[in-house]
């Protein structure tokens, strides 16, 4: 009952209403019963037809009656009925529908029936349908039934109209008119996003011809958001117009652990494994032979979780006998975490095993296999669907739009859409261009500042901006952990020999405290960290720890963690500090250690509300978990 | 709390009152409204006795049967056969009934229904998924068919269906999550499309999708909770689309399921994919299917 005002009638009025309705109910139920009886007896006569008219005029959502009405119509036209008579019958049916529609502009069944009529009648007049739907959209410019119906009519017209080219143009002009009537008509902007690529294609414009069209588009959208910077319709379209490059998944690094006969592989994003990556060795005749073993991700505990993750371990079935090992990963073997990222080329990792195992960890640098490389390069082309451009042109476009939005932002410093758009443009610029560390750092700093502004301006969506800011802060802070290797793949500096040290002062350490971090977006970057300090942040979960398989000490004091998970498989973990978090029960701690694989570990828990729970429970669990020592 | 203490802007949920309201729905045979909404009351797999079969009502029937744990009362094989027969083999889409209307809502109904019957093998899941992906738009959202504008209710259907068939990687969770969280308006309520009015039913459509994508925290939960609570009718029970409008059972359901996703105390947890109580989904044995921590921040 959308938009019907609540009225609280007096008992007297209510009584009168019920009396009045009583006769209507009787009449309505009588008609329905008579109609359904005819339906059951398959009496497709005129009397039945009149009954359906009466019911549907009152209740157009009664789909069974529409169905019956269609059966009656089909029955009538199947008898000796000339084309003209058929046409006449359906024409009056369309008039009836128009009448019903007037009172119920949002009923699915009315549009459904109208389409059926047009699809069934001998000579549907699509042009007049187009006029009709234009009128509907004059009445309510956002009615999505209306827009859906318009697309249906256009698809029919384009089948019969040889001049389909013109149709893209006239429809495009229709959206222009709608947008000029009201810039906030998102339905029209949406439709435009479907029409623009078509228009470009139909008109067969060369790159030079496309440019004025697209420039004009940027002008239109600019005047829209200058008119009302708070209206999201134009901003969302602007964002589409600029577009975004698919992000590439990289292997951050890999190594062979000769002590445990394992290969460890880290991606910079979560992936799902469809086909196990190939592990092989070369025999004397230089032929590749498959090494048996099994892959699993380090995250999660269930079998389903084990096939998703960013850090993967391959355990060899056979323990020795190889001089060198090869690992191959192909794009078709993985499922990316979302539709905007992908692995673009085959990657191979290789290592030589020393005759005597003096090193336990041996690096396996990832290399892109050359034949199907489509790595981002200066030769890349962007926005092929509307205006193909080179990397250089792309960077200029982004810089131009950044300047445009910044200009508006000076006038409207509180406009959240200005700031959000800057975030998008800056990140896109950072991703596509080969920036030096300084430029990249400057963009990150700007993103962090803008997120801070948005947190203050847009109180409804604070948490989203905190997540975005965390990502930028984390990326800046981990910049020095990553290097771009000569083969254009990003790679963790596993070469960092601190990985192999045991002196505490030299252990790989990562510290990022007091920065309002809410998430750790790419925990696999921290794979080789042994001492971690993320205290005084706003982290809500410890699940990311499962990726840090070398971790010995973790300081997560003063965060917003409510339970412990992701630590069961951290074999080297000796100290976990979760003091002053939001843990409310012993279960929330204990459940994190149920399948504990490590040795003795101290867990600092004071400053959490569960500490006040009864001591009996605590003592029981302390006994159960002899390796875990709770410290207060 | 006595009725005199109930203010114009209620700040708590009056559970007993809503239970009474829902119980009263079948006693209103002297209201014309009762008879005009007859198609919404179920018995069988049409909307009502004597109504034609339809995929939507078949789905609703299965939901109710699972809540009542009484699948053995029906011929499951027949239901499976009916649902599977609604798939177009060429496009993978589902028609609502024999008259051929196509909509991504029907794809969700078919997939949810068959997964609750553990018979997804009866349809071409790959093709069904391909059809859903044709409905995807530039803003990350999805519409009713290819080319149709993104709409929060269709997004729930499409994302729910993708979650069931383990294909959430086909959406861009960051982008769609952004579009969804921008549905929240200053008064705390959610709309279903940009620059439209708020409505309690979107508390379910938007929130369920955000929940599946692991991003419920991207909206302001307190403000939305307050908005839903103000849509209660403290005299008759039930909830309306927005404060001071007429209540109905549709908005009462989505107000309550929305509050459940927001963690409102005193309510059973609802499953964001099936719109069933979580304990029912667990009893059926489907709970873990889509909980791979995929794409989400959780």
Interface residues (C-beta under 8 A of the other chain):
Chain A: X1 X2 X3 X4 X5 X6 X7 X8 X18 X21 X22 X24 X25 X28 X29 X32 X36 X39 X40 X58 X59 X61 X62 X63 X64 X67 X70 X108 X112 X116 X142 X144 X147 X148 X151 X184 X185 X186 X187 X190 X191 X193 X194 X231 X232 X233 X236 X240 X270 X272 X299 X300 X302 X304 X305 X308 X335 X336 X337 X338 X339 X340 X459 X460 X461 X462 X463 X464 X467 X519 X521 X541 X543
Chain B: X29 X30 X31 X32 X35 X36 X38 X39 X46 X47 X50 X51 X52 X54 X97 X99 X100 X101 X137 X138 X139 X144 X145 X147 X148 X149 X150 X151 X169 X170 X171 X172 X173 X174 X175 X177 X178 X179 X181 X182 X184 X186 X193 X194 X195 X196 X199 X215 X217 X218 X219 X220 X223 X233 X235 X240 X241 X244 X245 X246 X247 X248 X250 X251 X288 X291 X292 X293 X294 X295 X297 X298
